[in-house]
Amino acid sequence: MSRSLRSLSLRGLTAATFVGLLAFSTGCSATLSPPFDQMKNSQITVYRLQNYEPPPAAAATPGAVPGLPPQLQQWITAGASLLPPGLIPPGLIPGAAGAPTATQDQTQRFHGFRILGYTALNDKTQREEALAIFGTKSNFTTAATSCMYAEFGFSFGSATGGPPADVMVSLSCNQVKAEGFQWPHAGTGLPSDTSKRIIAIAQKVFGG
């Protein structure tokens, strides 16, 4: 091979190597699905929600939860999907403190569910974890049920000034639901490992 051809070959190799290194260096952000790949600096708010509200007349009866959906009854019997006691929605465990009565209800809601508490997610590690959970396809599977009794909500501020991307999390139904944006993954079901990661975030921000 002549010196000129060898020089051209080396230059081509160098260019290819540079492109490869560039792709590797930016691969981290490219692994997240939109819109989560653009939300590194967006505001993230986590909501703790009342997943089920008994009828007002029934709420006055201590320990009674009439009309409880079978999905919630099964979830409670199974230990509330490993939720710490402090994070179990009120009124679902007999003998425990009930849900707020109608006179106490200030009707602060997040997509129809009563808000029990909320906080901004400011910790860098927790923010990255939340984006990694919801922005990664492999964290979700095909949902086995269509119910939605949300215990938590995650609101991701838009990077472009548009409406937020809200995600409802129902551990009792083992699935999530997107509000205000197109869910980027084929599945909405929650495998056990994904549920545990979401619970870990909730424990750190709400205690329990």
C-alpha beads as a LAMMPS data file, in Angstrom:
LAMMPS data file: protein, C-alpha beads

208 atoms
207 bonds

1 atom types
1 bond types

-500.0 500.0 xlo xhi
-500.0 500.0 ylo yhi
-500.0 500.0 zlo zhi

Masses

1 110.0

Atoms # bond

1 1 1 0.000 0.000 0.000
2 1 1 1.368 3.424 -0.961
3 1 1 2.047 6.088 1.680
4 1 1 -0.844 8.233 0.396
5 1 1 -3.332 5.341 0.556
6 1 1 -2.104 4.330 4.030
7 1 1 -2.488 7.929 5.225
8 1 1 -6.023 8.087 3.813
9 1 1 -6.885 4.801 5.512
10 1 1 -5.603 6.052 8.864
11 1 1 -7.566 9.265 8.518
12 1 1 -10.702 7.237 7.812
13 1 1 -10.034 5.041 10.832
14 1 1 -9.517 8.093 13.013
15 1 1 -12.787 9.614 11.845
16 1 1 -14.655 6.358 12.450
17 1 1 -13.122 6.036 15.891
18 1 1 -14.134 9.612 16.744
19 1 1 -17.718 8.981 15.657
20 1 1 -17.793 5.809 17.728
21 1 1 -16.478 7.596 20.805
22 1 1 -18.997 10.408 20.315
23 1 1 -21.846 7.924 20.122
24 1 1 -20.611 6.231 23.274
25 1 1 -20.281 9.523 25.154
26 1 1 -23.856 10.535 24.313
27 1 1 -25.315 7.066 24.713
28 1 1 -26.512 7.709 28.269
29 1 1 -29.045 10.374 27.289
30 1 1 -30.060 8.422 24.157
31 1 1 -31.135 5.416 26.200
32 1 1 -34.154 7.250 27.673
33 1 1 -37.330 7.429 25.619
34 1 1 -38.938 10.805 24.898
35 1 1 -40.098 12.961 26.555
36 1 1 -37.999 11.777 29.518
37 1 1 -34.736 12.179 27.593
38 1 1 -35.312 15.963 27.571
39 1 1 -36.250 16.371 31.246
40 1 1 -32.913 16.319 33.035
41 1 1 -33.450 19.861 34.350
42 1 1 -37.250 19.873 34.481
43 1 1 -39.255 20.174 37.677
44 1 1 -40.467 16.825 39.011
45 1 1 -43.266 16.615 41.585
46 1 1 -44.296 13.410 43.352
47 1 1 -47.863 13.017 44.648
48 1 1 -49.163 10.581 47.247
49 1 1 -52.756 9.755 46.326
50 1 1 -55.878 8.168 47.827
51 1 1 -56.461 5.261 45.479
52 1 1 -60.040 4.576 46.594
53 1 1 -62.697 6.618 48.353
54 1 1 -65.599 4.785 50.029
55 1 1 -69.065 6.350 49.768
56 1 1 -69.580 9.197 52.320
57 1 1 -72.131 7.262 54.408
58 1 1 -69.873 4.235 54.599
59 1 1 -66.830 6.316 55.532
60 1 1 -68.443 7.105 58.870
61 1 1 -68.432 3.403 59.829
62 1 1 -65.078 2.545 61.443
63 1 1 -63.263 -0.363 59.839
64 1 1 -65.798 -0.734 57.029
65 1 1 -64.824 -0.345 53.384
66 1 1 -67.968 -1.312 51.439
67 1 1 -67.743 -1.643 47.702
68 1 1 -63.970 -2.109 47.808
69 1 1 -62.879 -3.179 44.314
70 1 1 -61.584 -6.769 44.152
71 1 1 -58.194 -5.587 42.899
72 1 1 -57.702 -3.509 46.051
73 1 1 -58.968 -6.266 48.337
74 1 1 -56.494 -8.695 46.791
75 1 1 -53.707 -6.114 47.066
76 1 1 -54.419 -5.514 50.764
77 1 1 -54.581 -9.244 51.477
78 1 1 -51.202 -9.673 49.794
79 1 1 -49.623 -7.004 52.004
80 1 1 -50.367 -3.897 49.906
81 1 1 -47.652 -4.710 47.384
82 1 1 -44.886 -4.307 49.967
83 1 1 -45.808 -0.700 50.729
84 1 1 -44.547 0.476 54.135
85 1 1 -47.456 1.045 56.586
86 1 1 -47.030 4.815 56.448
87 1 1 -47.634 4.855 52.689
88 1 1 -50.778 2.713 52.574
89 1 1 -53.726 4.954 51.581
90 1 1 -55.934 5.671 54.607
91 1 1 -59.247 3.915 55.124
92 1 1 -58.265 0.599 53.529
93 1 1 -57.015 -1.304 56.574
94 1 1 -59.695 -2.140 59.186
95 1 1 -58.986 -0.380 62.476
96 1 1 -56.588 2.117 60.901
97 1 1 -57.248 5.822 60.445
98 1 1 -59.877 6.385 57.811
99 1 1 -59.966 8.599 54.779
100 1 1 -60.908 12.271 55.272
101 1 1 -64.643 12.847 55.658
102 1 1 -66.608 15.119 53.370
103 1 1 -66.301 18.034 55.830
104 1 1 -62.526 17.602 55.929
105 1 1 -62.152 17.214 52.189
106 1 1 -60.445 20.191 50.594
107 1 1 -60.793 18.434 47.231
108 1 1 -57.220 18.844 46.055
109 1 1 -56.953 16.249 43.351
110 1 1 -54.499 14.962 40.805
111 1 1 -56.326 13.645 37.738
112 1 1 -59.335 12.780 39.844
113 1 1 -57.508 11.227 42.811
114 1 1 -57.428 12.903 46.213
115 1 1 -53.975 14.311 47.025
116 1 1 -52.679 13.140 50.399
117 1 1 -49.330 14.877 50.029
118 1 1 -46.882 16.109 47.433
119 1 1 -43.313 17.295 47.217
120 1 1 -40.814 18.476 44.637
121 1 1 -38.168 15.912 43.785
122 1 1 -34.983 17.944 44.183
123 1 1 -32.421 15.288 45.071
124 1 1 -30.256 14.662 41.993
125 1 1 -30.009 10.914 42.531
126 1 1 -33.757 10.533 43.005
127 1 1 -34.492 12.701 39.968
128 1 1 -32.233 10.569 37.798
129 1 1 -33.835 7.427 39.200
130 1 1 -37.358 8.675 38.400
131 1 1 -36.354 9.535 34.823
132 1 1 -34.585 6.191 34.439
133 1 1 -37.635 4.276 35.683
134 1 1 -40.229 5.879 33.431
135 1 1 -37.946 6.518 30.473
136 1 1 -36.754 2.927 30.041
137 1 1 -38.803 0.468 28.001
138 1 1 -37.536 -2.634 29.798
139 1 1 -39.017 -1.431 33.110
140 1 1 -42.545 -2.118 31.863
141 1 1 -44.450 -5.109 30.592
142 1 1 -47.906 -5.913 29.251
143 1 1 -50.555 -4.961 31.807
144 1 1 -52.631 -7.867 33.071
145 1 1 -55.577 -5.674 34.089
146 1 1 -57.201 -2.417 33.006
147 1 1 -57.952 -1.009 36.474
148 1 1 -56.396 2.217 37.753
149 1 1 -56.423 2.967 41.495
150 1 1 -53.443 5.284 41.738
151 1 1 -51.382 5.470 44.937
152 1 1 -48.781 7.821 43.455
153 1 1 -48.436 10.381 40.709
154 1 1 -45.309 11.779 39.064
155 1 1 -45.474 15.102 37.241
156 1 1 -42.580 15.943 34.919
157 1 1 -42.352 19.556 33.807
158 1 1 -42.040 20.121 30.072
159 1 1 -38.612 21.141 28.777
160 1 1 -40.318 23.253 26.082
161 1 1 -42.846 25.084 28.246
162 1 1 -45.798 22.888 27.309
163 1 1 -48.074 20.924 29.653
164 1 1 -46.387 18.542 32.089
165 1 1 -46.062 14.826 31.472
166 1 1 -47.961 13.158 34.317
167 1 1 -47.723 9.470 35.196
168 1 1 -50.277 7.765 37.435
169 1 1 -48.868 4.784 39.362
170 1 1 -51.216 2.063 40.586
171 1 1 -49.333 -0.541 42.596
172 1 1 -52.632 -2.276 43.382
173 1 1 -53.277 -2.724 39.655
174 1 1 -49.601 -3.207 38.749
175 1 1 -49.634 -0.604 36.027
176 1 1 -49.115 3.039 35.099
177 1 1 -51.109 5.506 33.030
178 1 1 -49.863 8.532 31.116
179 1 1 -51.759 11.819 31.389
180 1 1 -51.119 14.740 29.046
181 1 1 -48.597 12.979 26.793
182 1 1 -48.102 9.887 24.658
183 1 1 -46.737 6.971 26.674
184 1 1 -43.509 5.979 24.865
185 1 1 -43.475 2.254 25.682
186 1 1 -45.542 -0.656 24.415
187 1 1 -46.259 -1.885 27.943
188 1 1 -47.801 -0.172 30.965
189 1 1 -47.561 -3.084 33.393
190 1 1 -45.349 -2.904 36.488
191 1 1 -42.970 -5.792 37.164
192 1 1 -42.027 -6.366 40.799
193 1 1 -38.594 -4.743 40.455
194 1 1 -40.044 -1.565 38.951
195 1 1 -42.661 -1.335 41.712
196 1 1 -39.940 -1.665 44.346
197 1 1 -37.938 1.166 42.752
198 1 1 -40.989 3.440 42.753
199 1 1 -41.714 2.542 46.391
200 1 1 -38.095 3.365 47.291
201 1 1 -38.519 6.882 45.882
202 1 1 -41.809 7.325 47.744
203 1 1 -40.216 6.210 51.014
204 1 1 -37.454 8.764 50.681
205 1 1 -39.722 11.680 49.836
206 1 1 -42.682 10.859 52.106
207 1 1 -41.176 8.587 54.746
208 1 1 -43.100 5.494 55.791

Bonds

1 1 1 2
2 1 2 3
3 1 3 4
4 1 4 5
5 1 5 6
6 1 6 7
7 1 7 8
8 1 8 9
9 1 9 10
10 1 10 11
11 1 11 12
12 1 12 13
13 1 13 14
14 1 14 15
15 1 15 16
16 1 16 17
17 1 17 18
18 1 18 19
19 1 19 20
20 1 20 21
21 1 21 22
22 1 22 23
23 1 23 24
24 1 24 25
25 1 25 26
26 1 26 27
27 1 27 28
28 1 28 29
29 1 29 30
30 1 30 31
31 1 31 32
32 1 32 33
33 1 33 34
34 1 34 35
35 1 35 36
36 1 36 37
37 1 37 38
38 1 38 39
39 1 39 40
40 1 40 41
41 1 41 42
42 1 42 43
43 1 43 44
44 1 44 45
45 1 45 46
46 1 46 47
47 1 47 48
48 1 48 49
49 1 49 50
50 1 50 51
51 1 51 52
52 1 52 53
53 1 53 54
54 1 54 55
55 1 55 56
56 1 56 57
57 1 57 58
58 1 58 59
59 1 59 60
60 1 60 61
61 1 61 62
62 1 62 63
63 1 63 64
64 1 64 65
65 1 65 66
66 1 66 67
67 1 67 68
68 1 68 69
69 1 69 70
70 1 70 71
71 1 71 72
72 1 72 73
73 1 73 74
74 1 74 75
75 1 75 76
76 1 76 77
77 1 77 78
78 1 78 79
79 1 79 80
80 1 80 81
81 1 81 82
82 1 82 83
83 1 83 84
84 1 84 85
85 1 85 86
86 1 86 87
87 1 87 88
88 1 88 89
89 1 89 90
90 1 90 91
91 1 91 92
92 1 92 93
93 1 93 94
94 1 94 95
95 1 95 96
96 1 96 97
97 1 97 98
98 1 98 99
99 1 99 100
100 1 100 101
101 1 101 102
102 1 102 103
103 1 103 104
104 1 104 105
105 1 105 106
106 1 106 107
107 1 107 108
108 1 108 109
109 1 109 110
110 1 110 111
111 1 111 112
112 1 112 113
113 1 113 114
114 1 114 115
115 1 115 116
116 1 116 117
117 1 117 118
118 1 118 119
119 1 119 120
120 1 120 121
121 1 121 122
122 1 122 123
123 1 123 124
124 1 124 125
125 1 125 126
126 1 126 127
127 1 127 128
128 1 128 129
129 1 129 130
130 1 130 131
131 1 131 132
132 1 132 133
133 1 133 134
134 1 134 135
135 1 135 136
136 1 136 137
137 1 137 138
138 1 138 139
139 1 139 140
140 1 140 141
141 1 141 142
142 1 142 143
143 1 143 144
144 1 144 145
145 1 145 146
146 1 146 147
147 1 147 148
148 1 148 149
149 1 149 150
150 1 150 151
151 1 151 152
152 1 152 153
153 1 153 154
154 1 154 155
155 1 155 156
156 1 156 157
157 1 157 158
158 1 158 159
159 1 159 160
160 1 160 161
161 1 161 162
162 1 162 163
163 1 163 164
164 1 164 165
165 1 165 166
166 1 166 167
167 1 167 168
168 1 168 169
169 1 169 170
170 1 170 171
171 1 171 172
172 1 172 173
173 1 173 174
174 1 174 175
175 1 175 176
176 1 176 177
177 1 177 178
178 1 178 179
179 1 179 180
180 1 180 181
181 1 181 182
182 1 182 183
183 1 183 184
184 1 184 185
185 1 185 186
186 1 186 187
187 1 187 188
188 1 188 189
189 1 189 190
190 1 190 191
191 1 191 192
192 1 192 193
193 1 193 194
194 1 194 195
195 1 195 196
196 1 196 197
197 1 197 198
198 1 198 199
199 1 199 200
200 1 200 201
201 1 201 202
202 1 202 203
203 1 203 204
204 1 204 205
205 1 205 206
206 1 206 207
207 1 207 208
